[in-house]
Amino acid sequence: MRFLCSFLFVLCTLAVSGQKNKHTRWDQMLEKYVDTLGQVDYQNWLTEKDQLDAYLQTLEKLPPLEQASKEAKLAFWINAYNALTVQLILENYPLKSIRDLDKPWDTICFQLKGKSYTLGAIEHEILRKMNEPRIHFAINCASASCPQLLNQAYREKQLETQLTERTRVFLMDTTKNKLQTDRIELSRIFLWFGNDFGSKEERLEFISNYSGMNLERPKIDYLPYDWSLNESH
């Protein structure tokens, strides 16, 4: 009995350790191949694609525990989405845009607990249903108009700070949003996913809160979306 208890304790300890450290490899790759502006060195990342593949295999083996916090589950799926997108680009590199690919968001790319997932399923069926609109500024579709790919992994304990900062950075990036008190030109993310941000008034309140700007019934337009690859040169 004592041996069995010790064995179970070791298994439990290993499981907890694995959950805690499963994003370490992703962290290291992001720091190496993504700059502070979110531009990605895909060409050199190709030399370590096996490391990216290994990270995604780790995620498939270590899904979030049922009792895990919402923050842990969000971090897992945001990291998975971003890593799978990078993997997709590397598998088809060189290319000028993710939209050059055939159905990039509808191709099965991930297996978890016997279920298959596409990038679209992860975004729409998992992340968007977790009632956290700031995920739209954390997930990256490898394109110039997308929110920047953060050069560090999302983590359970840092997630609130990370999402707040990513939202602020995205809103204040004048290549993606142009904010004036009487007129705002927004990323099409706010158009495509408008329901995630609530009514028009709630959307404006969201933008005001994270940008620090006082918006008083501004005229709203939407900027063109640049799908060119977010590649460093």
C-alpha positions in Angstrom: 0.0 0.0 0.0 2.8 2.4 0.9 4.5 1.6 -2.5 1.3 2.3 -4.3 0.7 5.6 -2.6 4.3 6.6 -3.3 3.9 5.6 -7.0 0.6 7.6 -7.3 2.3 10.6 -5.6 5.1 10.5 -8.1 2.7 10.3 -11.0 0.7 13.2 -9.7 3.9 15.3 -9.2 5.0 14.5 -12.8 1.6 15.5 -14.1 1.5 18.8 -12.3 5.1 19.5 -13.4 4.2 18.7 -17.0 1.2 21.0 -16.9 3.3 23.8 -15.4 6.2 23.5 -17.9 4.4 22.5 -21.1 4.7 26.0 -22.7 8.4 26.4 -22.0 9.6 25.2 -25.4 7.1 27.6 -27.1 8.3 30.5 -24.9 11.9 29.8 -26.1 11.0 29.7 -29.8 9.0 32.9 -29.6 11.8 34.7 -27.9 14.2 33.5 -30.6 12.1 34.0 -33.8 9.6 36.8 -33.0 10.7 40.4 -32.5 9.1 43.0 -30.2 6.8 44.2 -33.0 5.4 40.7 -33.6 7.3 40.2 -36.9 8.3 36.5 -37.4 11.6 35.1 -38.8 9.9 32.2 -40.5 13.0 31.5 -42.7 15.2 30.7 -39.7 12.4 29.1 -37.7 12.3 26.4 -40.4 15.6 25.1 -39.1 13.8 24.2 -35.8 10.4 23.2 -37.1 10.9 19.9 -35.3 10.9 21.8 -32.0 7.6 23.4 -32.9 6.1 20.0 -33.9 7.4 18.6 -30.6 5.7 21.4 -28.6 2.4 20.7 -30.3 2.7 17.0 -29.6 3.2 17.9 -25.9 0.0 19.9 -26.0 -1.9 17.0 -27.4 -0.6 14.8 -24.6 -1.2 17.4 -21.8 -4.6 19.0 -22.3 -5.9 21.3 -19.6 -7.2 19.4 -16.6 -10.9 19.5 -16.1 -10.4 21.4 -12.8 -8.0 23.9 -14.4 -8.9 27.6 -14.2 -10.4 29.5 -17.0 -7.1 31.4 -17.4 -5.2 28.1 -17.8 -7.6 26.9 -20.5 -7.5 30.2 -22.3 -3.7 30.2 -22.2 -3.6 26.7 -23.5 -5.9 27.3 -26.5 -4.4 30.7 -27.4 -0.9 29.2 -27.4 -2.1 26.2 -29.4 -3.8 28.4 -32.0 -0.8 30.6 -32.5 1.6 27.6 -32.6 -0.6 25.8 -35.1 -0.7 28.9 -37.3 3.1 29.2 -37.3 3.3 25.4 -38.1 0.9 25.9 -41.1 3.1 28.8 -42.4 6.3 26.8 -42.0 4.8 23.7 -43.7 4.0 25.9 -46.8 6.9 28.4 -46.7 7.7 30.5 -48.6 4.4 32.2 -49.3 3.1 35.8 -49.3 -0.1 35.3 -47.4 -2.0 32.7 -45.4 -4.8 33.2 -47.8 -2.7 31.7 -50.6 -3.4 28.4 -48.9 -6.5 26.3 -49.5 -8.9 26.6 -46.6 -6.3 27.3 -43.9 -8.9 27.7 -41.2 -10.9 24.6 -42.1 -8.1 22.0 -42.3 -7.7 19.5 -39.5 -4.5 20.3 -37.7 -4.8 19.2 -34.0 -6.0 16.2 -32.1 -7.0 16.2 -28.5 -8.7 13.5 -26.5 -9.8 11.7 -29.7 -11.3 14.8 -31.2 -10.0 16.6 -34.3 -9.7 20.4 -34.5 -9.2 23.0 -37.2 -8.0 26.5 -36.5 -11.5 27.8 -37.1 -12.9 25.3 -34.6 -10.4 26.4 -32.0 -11.3 30.1 -32.5 -15.1 29.8 -32.9 -16.1 26.8 -30.9 -13.7 27.1 -28.0 -12.0 30.5 -27.5 -15.0 32.7 -28.5 -17.3 30.7 -26.3 -15.2 31.4 -23.2 -16.7 34.9 -23.0 -13.4 36.8 -23.2 -13.4 39.2 -26.2 -9.7 40.1 -25.6 -8.7 36.8 -27.2 -9.1 38.5 -30.5 -6.0 40.6 -29.7 -4.0 37.5 -28.6 -4.5 35.0 -31.4 -2.5 35.7 -34.6 -3.4 34.7 -38.1 0.1 35.4 -39.5 -1.0 38.6 -41.3 0.1 42.2 -41.1 -3.3 43.5 -39.9 -3.6 40.9 -37.2 -2.7 41.7 -33.6 1.0 41.2 -33.0 2.2 37.8 -32.2 3.5 38.1 -28.6 7.1 37.0 -28.3 6.3 35.0 -25.1 3.9 32.3 -24.2 0.6 33.1 -22.6 0.5 31.8 -19.0 -2.2 31.2 -16.5 -0.8 33.5 -13.8 0.1 36.3 -16.2 -2.9 36.1 -18.5 -4.9 39.0 -17.2 -1.9 41.3 -17.5 -1.0 39.9 -20.9 -4.5 40.3 -22.4 -4.8 43.8 -21.0 -1.5 44.8 -22.5 -2.2 43.1 -25.9 -5.5 44.9 -26.2 -4.0 48.3 -25.4 -1.1 47.8 -27.8 -3.5 46.7 -30.6 -5.8 49.7 -30.1 -3.0 52.2 -30.0 -1.3 50.8 -33.1 -2.1 53.4 -35.8 -1.5 50.8 -38.5 -4.5 48.9 -37.2 -6.8 51.5 -35.5 -6.9 55.3 -35.8 -8.7 56.8 -32.8 -9.9 60.4 -32.5 -12.6 61.7 -30.2 -15.0 62.4 -33.0 -14.0 59.8 -35.5 -12.5 56.3 -35.2 -11.2 54.0 -37.9 -11.2 50.5 -36.6 -9.7 47.2 -37.4 -12.2 44.9 -39.2 -11.9 42.6 -36.2 -14.4 44.8 -34.5 -16.7 44.4 -37.5 -16.3 40.7 -38.0 -16.7 39.9 -34.3 -18.9 42.7 -33.3 -21.2 40.5 -31.2 -18.3 39.5 -29.0 -18.0 43.1 -27.8 -21.7 43.8 -27.3 -23.8 46.6 -28.5 -22.3 49.7 -30.3 -22.3 51.5 -26.9 -20.5 48.6 -25.2 -18.0 48.4 -28.0 -17.2 52.1 -27.7 -16.9 51.7 -23.9 -14.5 48.8 -24.4 -12.3 50.9 -26.7 -12.4 53.9 -24.4 -11.4 51.8 -21.4 -8.4 50.2 -23.0 -7.2 53.1 -25.1 -7.8 55.7 -22.4 -9.5 58.0 -24.9 -12.8 59.7 -24.3 -15.0 58.8 -27.3 -18.2 60.9 -27.6 -20.4 59.4 -30.3 -17.6 59.2 -32.9 -18.2 58.4 -36.5 -17.0 54.8 -37.1 -15.3 53.5 -40.2 -13.3 50.3 -40.8 -9.8 50.0 -42.2 -8.8 47.7 -45.0 -7.3 44.4 -43.8 -3.8 43.6 -44.9 -3.3 39.8 -45.3 0.3 39.9 -46.3 2.6 37.7 -44.2 3.8 39.1 -40.8 7.4 38.3 -41.8 10.5 40.0 -40.5 12.9 41.2 -43.3 
